[in-house]
Each structure stands twice: as structure tokens, then as C-alpha cells.
Amino acid sequence: MDWGNQTATARWNHVFNSRIFSNSMIVYSKYDYSYILKDDARDFKWLSSLQEVDLKSDFDYFVNPLNHIKFGFSIENHKYSPGKIEPRDSASLTKSFELDRQKSVESAIYISNEQKISDKITLSYGLRYSMFFLLGKSTVYSYSPNRVVIDSVQYGNNELIKFYGGLEPRLDLRYLIDNNNSIKISYTYVKQYQHLLSNSSVGLPTDVWLPVNSYIKPQSSKQYSAGYYKSFPDRKYEFSAEFYFRKMSNIIDYRDNADLFLNPHLEIQVLSGTGQSYGAEFFVAKKSGRMTGWISYTLSKTTREIDGINSNHSYPAAFDKRHNLAVVMVYKLSRAWDFGSTFKFSSGGYITIPEGSFIYYGAAFNYYTSRNGYKLPPYHRLDISFTYKNPKKQFRSSKPEWSFGIYNLYNRKNIFSLFVRQDDYDFDTTRAYKMYLYGITLYLTYNFRF
């Protein structure tokens, strides 16, 4: 497997006067993902990618001491390569094939105001209008009720195929109880015009990004949250607790027994429904002293309900991880040396695994029961580091520093993928295998500024 990002950013900040300034960016990114199938007569390479070129500009306008207005716009150009395969040598049984590439433009304008109602109350409110344009060159199919292709329409290069748009309001109220205590409540409504199609069953991960189209609608979510924040009188410690509930619409997942691999008709292999997520987040930090650091803990649950999947019963999302804990500590050993440690723990996510297998004409086939019915083992690891800063050079502009440490100190074999295959010697037996990527790892880093 091979994946990675190429990114580049150009930023321009401009101060118009003492009350108005702007921040503009041009961003390029390309995400590539591929894997090679070895030890198989097919012997192919599978590839997918998502490329973006974005222009964003944000403005801050300080109307008066009581009102801070923010406004701006964004234009995002997306290019999708949902998947293609290439034979790796002349002996491969695979022929080259590529799904239609797709293009889209996503844009938005927004305005918000942070208004100080009184010494204790601050109200933030805003409105965003987002737009999505799906563009050709592409073929759009029509289907019968039993998902058979009955017609198709060809769209030329940059011809508009589908448009979506909508308003996204936001509201945030903060109340200052006293100088050290405050509470906040908020409401947010957002839309998303890209879907991540994830194969949550065991095997090679074939996650692909796809834009919405005539059949797959934009996702949307409404989130309600409330929080309590406290700073202790000496400002040495901080504490916060936040609670949230999110309701999601038009989320998608694969049908049972869906044909996933390089299917040009993926829109009829998915179903849409609703989901919900709720939880609590706690955070405590020590801000000063020889030892500083923070602890965060999140308790959450995310479920989905999609007619036609999992016998129409609710099931956990693949990324539903009930417990998330992070402990970060930095201890100043001397003027030159710092010691740091980071511990992370999270519950395992959920995947769909075979309930059993059967033999048909000498080949083993798996059968499945509940969706995301298997809970993966928890993820945890401990990292430590030592950082050296030359006290004599701390006043220089470069501020060089050395850092070395150990990643995954106790060599935890955290699962990356789980797959199932026939036993090499007993063809009537199917075995499951867990794969991990990294064990204990040493690193050395040199940082400087210029």
C-alpha cells in the first residue's frame, strides 16, 4: 500500500487600515492512494486520487469595541480519480481499466458578527451560503427500479451536470459568570458535498472520495453543544467540559453484498439514511511551572440508521470509538533540556467480518451477518522525547533545537488492517490475519527558524 499528500500554500495578509485586514490563500493539494496485489495471477496495481486547488479570502472588520465582523469567500476546484487498475507485467490476467474522472467546483460566501451584548454576554451569529457545481466530461446513467441501466446521457467538458446550494446558519452564546468561569452554548448547521466511500469489511481498504451527483445527495448535520470553562485564580490551571449532540442526514453506506471494485455504477450500490453522534469532552491543563501539560478525554457514540442495511436496525459507524484519552507532559530538566511524553488511548473502531465461509467448486466464499458487528482491539501507545535548546542561541532569530526520542516506547502492535484468506495448506479453512505498521521507532529531528 502507498499513500500520501502533496501540498503547497501561498498566503497574503494585508492591513487596509486600523479596523480592516484580510488573509488570502491559494492552496494546492493532491492525495494519492494505491495498492499492489501480489502473489496472484491478476497481479495489478490499483490507484485513486483527489486533487484540489482552492482560493480563500477572509476579512476582519472591527466596527467598534462591541462588534467584530468577519466575512469572506472561497472557491474550490476538485478533480477526482475514483479508481483505476493497471497490470504490473505481461503475464498478468488483468487489463487496464479506469472509472470516469470527475470534476466539481465548490464555492461559498459568509458573514458573521461577534457582538458584545454586555460585560457578561457575547453573542456570535453568522450565515454561510455554499454552492456546488458538478461538471463534465462524464456519462450519467438512468436506472430502472431494480437497478438496471436503461439510458445514459453524455456531458461535455465543463458542462454543468448537477447544482446544489444552501444556507448554513451558526449561533454561539457565551456567558461570563465571573473572571474565572464561563459557559457557552452553540448551534451549527453545515453541508458537505463530498462523500468518503469506505469498505468497512475486512480486506484491502479501498476508500475513495466521490462528489455528490443526481443520485447521491449532500450530507448535512445539525450540532448542538454546551460547555463550561474555568480558569483558576492563579491562571496555573484550566478546565473545560463540553457536551454535544449531532444529527446527520443523507449519509451513505454500501448495500449488503454490494459490488464495490471498480464499479462505474457506484451510485446504485449505496443507500442513504441518517446518523447521530453525541458525547462529552473534558480537558484540564497545567499552564506554568517546571512541569506543564494537559489531559483530554472524550466519551462518544456514533450510530447510523439506513433502510436496507443491517436489517434496518441501527449499527455503529466504523469510526465510532467510545473512549479517547490523551495525556501530554513536558518537564523542564534544565535551561537547555526538556523531557516530553505523550500517551494516547482510544477504543477500537468497528468493521464487518465474515461470520463463516463455505466451499463452492473448490473455492472458499465468506458470508456476513451484522454490519460493523466486530469491534477492533483498542489503540494505545507511549512516546517520549528529549529536546535540547542552546541557551546561548535562544535570542538569535534561527532558534535552533535538537529533538530525539522513541515512538511507541513499549512496542504496541496496533492493528492497521484485518483481512481474511484461505489457509495455504488447508483449503477448507479460512483464517483471519491482523496487520500492523509500526512498532518501536527511534527518531532524530533538527528544527530552526529563518
C-alpha positions as CSV (number, residue, x, y, z in Angstrom):
1,M,0.0,0.0,0.0
2,D,1.2,3.5,-0.8
3,W,-0.5,6.8,0.1
4,G,0.5,10.4,0.7
5,N,-0.2,14.1,0.1
6,Q,1.5,16.8,-2.0
7,T,0.6,20.3,-0.7
8,A,1.6,23.9,-1.4
9,T,0.2,27.2,0.1
10,A,0.7,30.8,-0.8
11,R,-0.6,33.3,1.8
12,W,-1.1,37.1,1.6
13,N,-2.0,39.2,4.6
14,H,-3.0,42.8,4.1
15,V,-3.9,45.6,6.5
16,F,-6.2,48.2,4.9
17,N,-6.4,50.4,8.0
18,S,-6.6,50.0,11.8
19,R,-10.1,48.5,11.5
20,I,-9.9,46.2,8.4
21,F,-7.4,43.5,7.4
22,S,-7.5,40.4,5.2
23,N,-6.0,37.0,4.9
24,S,-6.0,35.4,1.5
25,M,-4.6,31.9,0.4
26,I,-4.1,29.8,-2.6
27,V,-3.9,26.1,-1.7
28,Y,-2.9,23.1,-3.8
29,S,-3.2,19.6,-2.6
30,K,-3.2,16.1,-4.1
31,Y,-3.9,12.9,-2.2
32,D,-2.8,9.7,-3.9
33,Y,-3.7,6.2,-2.7
34,S,-2.7,2.9,-4.3
35,Y,-2.0,-0.7,-3.5
36,I,-0.4,-3.6,-5.3
37,L,-1.9,-7.1,-5.3
38,K,0.9,-9.6,-5.2
39,D,1.0,-13.4,-5.3
40,D,-2.0,-13.5,-7.6
41,A,-2.5,-14.3,-11.3
42,R,-4.2,-10.9,-11.6
43,D,-1.0,-9.1,-10.5
44,F,-2.3,-5.5,-10.7
45,K,-1.9,-2.0,-9.2
46,W,-5.0,-0.1,-8.0
47,L,-4.8,3.7,-7.9
48,S,-7.1,6.6,-6.7
49,S,-6.5,10.3,-6.2
50,L,-8.2,13.6,-5.2
51,Q,-6.7,16.9,-6.3
52,E,-7.8,20.4,-5.2
53,V,-6.9,24.0,-6.0
54,D,-8.5,26.4,-3.6
55,L,-8.8,30.2,-3.3
56,K,-9.9,31.6,0.1
57,S,-10.1,35.1,1.3
58,D,-11.2,36.2,4.8
59,F,-11.7,39.7,6.1
60,D,-11.9,41.1,9.7
61,Y,-13.7,44.4,10.3
62,F,-13.7,45.9,13.7
63,V,-16.8,48.1,13.6
64,N,-16.5,49.3,17.2
65,P,-15.4,47.8,20.5
66,L,-18.7,45.9,20.7
67,N,-18.9,44.4,17.2
68,H,-16.3,42.3,15.2
69,I,-17.5,41.4,11.8
70,K,-15.9,38.6,9.7
71,F,-16.7,37.9,6.1
72,G,-15.2,36.2,3.1
73,F,-15.5,33.8,0.2
74,S,-13.9,30.6,-1.1
75,I,-13.7,28.8,-4.4
76,E,-12.5,25.2,-4.5
77,N,-11.7,23.2,-7.7
78,H,-11.8,19.4,-7.3
79,K,-10.6,16.7,-9.6
80,Y,-11.5,13.1,-8.7
81,S,-10.0,9.9,-9.9
82,P,-12.2,7.3,-8.2
83,G,-10.1,4.3,-9.3
84,K,-8.2,2.5,-12.0
85,I,-6.1,-0.7,-12.3
86,E,-3.0,-1.4,-14.3
87,P,-1.3,-4.8,-15.0
88,R,2.1,-5.0,-13.4
89,D,3.6,-7.3,-16.1
90,S,2.7,-9.0,-19.3
91,A,1.8,-12.3,-17.5
92,S,-1.0,-10.6,-15.5
93,L,-4.5,-11.6,-16.4
94,T,-5.7,-8.0,-15.7
95,K,-6.5,-5.5,-18.4
96,S,-6.2,-1.7,-17.8
97,F,-9.4,-0.1,-16.7
98,E,-10.3,3.3,-15.3
99,L,-13.5,4.8,-13.9
100,D,-14.7,8.1,-15.3
101,R,-12.7,11.0,-13.8
102,Q,-14.9,13.7,-12.3
103,K,-14.7,17.5,-11.7
104,S,-16.5,19.9,-9.5
105,V,-16.4,23.5,-8.2
106,E,-17.4,24.3,-4.7
107,S,-17.8,27.9,-3.5
108,A,-19.2,29.8,-0.5
109,I,-19.7,33.3,0.9
110,Y,-20.2,34.0,4.5
111,I,-20.6,36.8,7.1
112,S,-20.6,36.7,10.9
113,N,-20.6,39.1,13.8
114,E,-19.2,38.7,17.3
115,Q,-21.3,41.2,19.3
116,K,-20.7,42.1,22.9
117,I,-24.1,42.5,24.4
118,S,-22.9,43.3,27.9
119,D,-19.9,42.8,30.2
120,K,-21.0,39.2,30.7
121,I,-22.8,38.2,27.4
122,T,-21.2,37.8,24.0
123,L,-23.3,36.7,21.0
124,S,-21.8,35.3,17.8
125,Y,-24.0,34.7,14.8
126,G,-23.4,34.1,11.1
127,L,-24.7,32.9,7.8
128,R,-22.9,31.0,5.1
129,Y,-24.2,30.2,1.6
130,S,-22.5,27.2,-0.1
131,M,-22.7,26.2,-3.7
132,F,-21.7,23.0,-5.6
133,F,-21.3,22.5,-9.3
134,L,-20.7,19.0,-10.7
135,L,-19.1,19.3,-14.1
136,G,-18.5,17.1,-17.2
137,K,-16.9,15.4,-19.0
138,S,-18.9,12.4,-17.8
139,T,-21.6,9.8,-18.5
140,V,-24.8,9.9,-16.3
141,Y,-26.9,6.8,-16.3
142,S,-30.6,6.2,-15.7
143,Y,-31.8,3.1,-13.9
144,S,-34.9,1.0,-13.5
145,P,-36.4,0.3,-10.0
146,N,-34.4,-3.0,-9.9
147,R,-31.1,-1.1,-10.6
148,V,-30.7,-2.0,-14.3
149,V,-29.2,0.6,-16.7
150,I,-32.0,1.8,-19.1
151,D,-30.4,5.0,-20.5
152,S,-27.4,7.3,-20.4
153,V,-26.6,11.0,-21.1
154,Q,-23.2,12.3,-22.2
155,Y,-22.0,15.6,-20.8
156,G,-19.2,17.6,-22.5
157,N,-16.1,19.1,-20.8
158,N,-17.1,21.6,-18.1
159,E,-20.8,21.2,-18.9
160,L,-23.0,21.5,-15.8
161,I,-24.4,18.2,-14.6
162,K,-25.8,19.0,-11.2
163,F,-26.1,22.0,-8.9
164,Y,-26.7,22.1,-5.1
165,G,-26.7,25.0,-2.7
166,G,-28.0,26.1,0.7
167,L,-27.7,28.3,3.7
168,E,-25.7,27.3,6.8
169,P,-26.5,29.3,9.9
170,R,-24.5,29.4,13.1
171,L,-25.2,30.7,16.6
172,D,-22.9,30.9,19.6
173,L,-23.7,32.4,23.1
174,R,-21.1,32.9,25.8
175,Y,-21.9,34.0,29.3
176,L,-19.2,35.1,31.7
177,I,-20.1,34.1,35.2
178,D,-17.1,35.8,36.7
179,N,-13.5,36.4,35.8
180,N,-12.7,32.7,36.1
181,N,-15.9,30.9,35.0
182,S,-17.9,30.9,31.8
183,I,-20.5,28.8,29.9
184,K,-21.2,28.6,26.2
185,I,-24.0,27.1,24.1
186,S,-24.0,26.9,20.3
187,Y,-25.8,25.6,17.2
188,T,-24.3,24.8,13.8
189,Y,-25.8,23.6,10.6
190,V,-23.4,22.5,7.8
191,K,-23.5,20.8,4.4
192,Q,-20.8,18.6,2.8
193,Y,-20.7,17.9,-0.9
194,Q,-18.1,15.1,-0.9
195,H,-18.6,11.6,0.3
196,L,-15.9,9.1,1.5
197,L,-16.9,5.7,0.4
198,S,-15.3,3.2,2.8
199,N,-15.3,-0.5,2.5
200,S,-15.7,-1.4,6.2
201,S,-15.4,-5.2,5.6
202,V,-12.1,-7.0,6.0
203,G,-9.6,-6.9,3.2
204,L,-7.7,-4.3,1.4
205,P,-9.0,-0.8,2.1
206,T,-10.4,0.8,-1.0
207,D,-11.6,4.2,0.3
208,V,-12.4,6.7,-2.4
209,W,-13.7,10.3,-2.4
210,L,-16.7,11.0,-4.6
211,P,-18.7,14.2,-5.2
212,V,-22.5,14.3,-4.8
213,N,-24.5,13.7,-8.0
214,S,-28.0,13.2,-9.2
215,Y,-28.5,10.2,-7.0
216,I,-26.2,10.9,-4.0
217,K,-27.4,14.0,-2.1
218,P,-25.3,16.3,0.0
219,Q,-24.7,15.3,3.6
220,S,-25.9,17.7,6.3
221,S,-25.6,17.9,10.0
222,K,-27.1,19.9,12.9
223,Q,-25.0,20.1,16.0
224,Y,-26.0,21.4,19.4
225,S,-23.3,21.9,22.1
226,A,-22.9,23.3,25.6
227,G,-19.7,23.9,27.6
228,Y,-18.3,25.1,30.9
229,Y,-14.9,26.7,31.1
230,K,-12.9,27.5,34.2
231,S,-9.5,29.3,34.8
232,F,-8.2,29.1,38.3
233,P,-7.3,32.4,40.1
234,D,-3.5,32.0,39.6
235,R,-4.1,31.0,35.9
236,K,-1.9,28.0,36.5
237,Y,-4.7,25.5,35.6
238,E,-7.5,25.5,33.1
239,F,-10.5,23.1,32.9
240,S,-13.3,22.7,30.5
241,A,-16.2,20.3,29.9
242,E,-18.3,20.2,26.7
243,F,-21.3,18.2,25.7
244,Y,-22.6,17.8,22.1
245,F,-25.3,16.2,20.0
246,R,-25.1,15.9,16.2
247,K,-27.9,14.8,13.9
248,M,-26.8,13.8,10.3
249,S,-28.8,13.4,7.2
250,N,-28.1,11.8,3.7
251,I,-25.1,9.8,5.0
252,I,-24.4,6.8,2.7
253,D,-23.2,3.3,3.1
254,Y,-22.8,0.3,0.8
255,R,-25.7,-2.1,0.3
256,D,-25.3,-5.6,1.6
257,N,-23.4,-7.7,-0.9
258,A,-22.6,-4.6,-3.0
259,D,-20.3,-4.9,-6.0
260,L,-17.5,-2.5,-4.9
261,F,-14.5,-3.0,-7.0
262,L,-14.1,-0.5,-9.9
263,N,-17.9,-0.3,-10.4
264,P,-18.9,2.5,-12.8
265,H,-22.4,2.4,-11.2
266,L,-21.5,3.1,-7.5
267,E,-24.5,5.3,-7.0
268,I,-26.8,2.2,-7.1
269,Q,-24.5,0.3,-4.8
270,V,-25.1,2.7,-1.9
271,L,-28.1,3.6,0.3
272,S,-28.7,6.8,2.3
273,G,-30.1,7.4,5.7
274,T,-29.5,9.2,9.0
275,G,-27.0,9.1,11.8
276,Q,-26.4,10.6,15.1
277,S,-23.4,11.3,17.3
278,Y,-23.2,12.5,20.9
279,G,-20.7,12.7,23.7
280,A,-18.8,14.7,26.3
281,E,-15.3,16.2,26.1
282,F,-13.2,17.0,29.2
283,F,-9.9,18.9,29.2
284,V,-7.6,20.0,32.0
285,A,-4.2,21.8,31.5
286,K,-1.3,23.0,33.7
287,K,0.0,26.2,32.1
288,S,3.0,27.1,34.2
289,G,5.7,25.7,36.4
290,R,8.6,23.3,35.7
291,M,6.1,20.7,34.5
292,T,3.4,21.6,32.1
293,G,0.9,19.6,30.1
294,W,-2.7,18.6,29.6
295,I,-5.1,15.7,29.7
296,S,-8.1,15.3,27.4
297,Y,-10.8,12.7,27.5
298,T,-13.8,12.1,25.2
299,L,-16.7,9.8,25.7
300,S,-18.7,9.5,22.5
301,K,-21.0,7.3,20.4
302,T,-21.9,7.4,16.7
303,T,-24.6,5.3,15.0
304,R,-26.3,5.0,11.7
305,E,-29.8,4.1,10.6
306,I,-30.2,3.2,6.9
307,D,-33.1,1.3,5.5
308,G,-31.9,-1.8,3.6
309,I,-28.7,-2.2,5.7
310,N,-28.3,-4.3,8.8
311,S,-31.9,-5.5,8.6
312,N,-33.0,-1.8,9.0
313,H,-31.5,-1.8,12.5
314,S,-29.2,0.9,13.9
315,Y,-25.5,0.0,13.8
316,P,-22.2,1.7,14.9
317,A,-20.2,3.8,12.4
318,A,-16.8,2.4,11.5
319,F,-15.1,5.4,13.3
320,D,-17.3,5.0,16.5
321,K,-14.6,4.9,19.2
322,R,-16.2,5.2,22.6
323,H,-13.2,6.3,24.7
324,N,-10.4,8.7,23.6
325,L,-7.7,9.7,26.1
326,A,-4.6,11.8,25.6
327,V,-2.0,12.7,28.2
328,V,0.8,15.2,27.3
329,M,3.6,16.3,29.7
330,V,6.7,18.5,29.3
331,Y,9.2,18.6,32.1
332,K,12.0,21.2,32.1
333,L,15.1,19.4,33.2
334,S,17.4,22.4,32.9
335,R,17.7,25.6,30.9
336,A,18.8,23.6,27.9
337,W,16.9,20.3,28.2
338,D,13.2,19.4,28.1
339,F,11.7,16.0,28.6
340,G,8.3,15.2,26.9
341,S,5.9,12.3,26.9
342,T,2.6,11.6,25.1
343,F,0.3,8.8,25.9
344,K,-2.7,8.1,23.6
345,F,-5.6,5.6,24.1
346,S,-8.7,5.0,22.0
347,S,-11.3,2.3,21.8
348,G,-11.2,0.2,18.7
349,G,-13.5,1.0,15.8
350,Y,-15.9,-1.3,14.1
351,I,-15.7,-3.4,10.9
352,T,-17.7,-6.1,9.2
353,I,-16.1,-9.6,9.3
354,P,-17.3,-12.9,8.0
355,E,-19.5,-15.0,10.2
356,G,-18.4,-18.1,8.4
357,S,-17.4,-19.5,5.0
358,F,-18.5,-22.1,2.5
359,I,-16.8,-24.0,-0.3
360,Y,-18.1,-23.7,-3.8
361,Y,-16.3,-25.6,-6.6
362,G,-13.1,-25.7,-4.6
363,A,-13.1,-22.0,-3.7
364,A,-13.9,-20.5,-0.3
365,F,-16.5,-17.8,0.0
366,N,-17.4,-15.8,3.1
367,Y,-20.8,-14.8,4.3
368,Y,-21.6,-11.9,6.6
369,T,-24.2,-11.1,9.2
370,S,-24.5,-7.7,11.0
371,R,-22.9,-4.5,9.6
372,N,-19.9,-3.3,11.6
373,G,-20.5,-6.1,14.1
374,Y,-16.9,-6.7,15.1
375,K,-15.1,-4.3,17.5
376,L,-11.4,-3.9,16.8
377,P,-8.9,-4.0,19.8
378,P,-8.1,-0.7,21.4
379,Y,-5.3,1.6,20.2
380,H,-2.7,2.9,22.6
381,R,1.0,3.9,22.6
382,L,3.5,6.0,24.6
383,D,6.0,8.4,23.0
384,I,8.9,10.1,24.8
385,S,11.3,12.8,23.7
386,F,14.3,14.9,24.8
387,T,14.7,18.4,23.4
388,Y,17.9,20.4,23.5
389,K,17.9,24.2,23.1
390,N,21.2,26.0,23.4
391,P,20.6,28.8,25.9
392,K,23.3,31.0,24.3
393,K,21.4,30.9,21.0
394,Q,17.8,31.4,22.1
395,F,18.0,35.1,21.4
396,R,19.0,34.5,17.8
397,S,16.4,34.6,15.0
398,S,17.1,31.0,14.0
399,K,16.5,29.5,17.4
400,P,17.8,26.0,16.6
401,E,16.9,22.9,18.6
402,W,17.6,19.2,18.6
403,S,15.0,16.6,19.5
404,F,15.3,12.9,19.8
405,G,13.0,10.3,21.2
406,I,11.2,7.0,20.9
407,Y,7.9,6.5,19.2
408,N,5.7,3.6,20.6
409,L,8.0,3.0,23.5
410,Y,6.6,-0.4,24.6
411,N,6.3,-1.7,21.0
412,R,2.5,-1.9,20.9
413,K,1.3,-3.7,17.8
414,N,-1.7,-1.5,17.0
415,I,-3.9,-3.0,14.2
416,F,-3.9,-1.3,10.9
417,S,-5.9,-3.8,8.8
418,L,-7.6,-7.1,9.2
419,F,-8.1,-9.5,6.3
420,V,-9.3,-13.0,5.6
421,R,-8.0,-15.6,3.2
422,Q,-7.8,-19.3,2.6
423,D,-5.3,-21.3,4.5
424,D,-2.3,-22.1,2.3
425,Y,-2.3,-25.8,3.2
426,D,-5.9,-26.5,4.3
427,F,-8.2,-25.1,1.5
428,D,-11.3,-25.9,3.6
429,T,-10.2,-23.4,6.2
430,T,-10.4,-19.6,6.1
431,R,-8.2,-17.7,8.5
432,A,-8.2,-14.0,9.7
433,Y,-5.0,-12.0,9.9
434,K,-4.2,-8.7,11.6
435,M,-1.6,-6.4,10.2
436,Y,0.2,-3.6,12.0
437,L,2.6,-0.9,10.5
438,Y,4.9,0.4,13.2
439,G,6.5,-0.9,16.3
440,I,9.1,0.9,18.4
441,T,10.7,3.6,16.4
442,L,13.6,6.0,17.1
443,Y,13.7,9.5,15.6
444,L,16.0,12.5,15.5
445,T,14.9,16.0,14.5
446,Y,16.7,19.3,13.9
447,N,14.5,22.4,13.9
448,F,15.4,26.0,13.1
449,R,13.7,29.2,12.0
450,F,14.7,31.8,9.4
